[in-house]
Amino acid sequence: MPSIENLLLRDCEEGDIPSIAAIYDHAVLTSLATFEIVPPGEAEMKNRWRSITIDHFPFIVAEEDRKILGFAYASAYRTRVAYDNTVENSIYVRDGFHGKGIGARLLGRLVSETTALDFRQMIAVIGDSNNKASIGLHEKLGFTRIGIMRSVGWKHGRWLDVVLMQRALGPGDTMPGRYSVST
């Protein structure tokens, strides 16, 4: 069992990709948290990591005793310029290590880092409206539920909802964004 006091949060490095791919592959194959059906594999996960970090978004891992126990990253919410102040988060924890505070530590770090980068909103797109652990984690860190898209995914023989949650970062919408888009 992880000792949360000894958990190291750090920037993801290329050498972490095999562990990250294994964690994500398990989630793809066994959970409803992601709507991917076929695990993307190490090469694709490396491409995703590069794309996220080249764009200067945080991509972090939780490590204990040199073993990666989880990972999280922020990425662009949408590609149109008006969305440039908003990020989306993704968090995955190694099987057998859920419910130990790792996800909360990862999400807390993402919130801090994206706030420091002057982003103004963070969106969570949570697979499966019965995913109480992820919904609860986001609520614990200040997210509010903003909507449910009903039956938009089909996985493991059933229709799945998507829960949308949102949290303001820094001054949120009380000031112009880091990228002020005007017409």
HELIX and SHEET records of a PDB file:
HELIX    1   1 ILE A    4  ASN A    6  5                                   3    
HELIX    2   2 GLU A   14  ASP A   16  5                                   3    
HELIX    3   3 ILE A   17  THR A   30  1                                  14    
HELIX    4   4 GLY A   41  ILE A   54  1                                  14    
HELIX    5   5 VAL A   81  TYR A   83  5                                   3    
HELIX    6   6 ILE A  102  ALA A  116  1                                  15    
HELIX    7   7 LYS A  132  LYS A  140  1                                   9    
HELIX    8   8 GLY A  172  THR A  174  5                                   3    
SHEET    1   A 7 LEU A   8  ASP A  11  0                                        
SHEET    2   A 7 PHE A  59  GLU A  64 -1                                        
SHEET    3   A 7 LYS A  67  ALA A  76 -1                                        
SHEET    4   A 7 THR A  86  VAL A  93 -1                                        
SHEET    5   A 7 GLN A 121  GLY A 127  1                                        
SHEET    6   A 7 ARG A 158  ALA A 168 -1                                        
SHEET    7   A 7 THR A 144  LYS A 155 -1                                        
END                                                                             
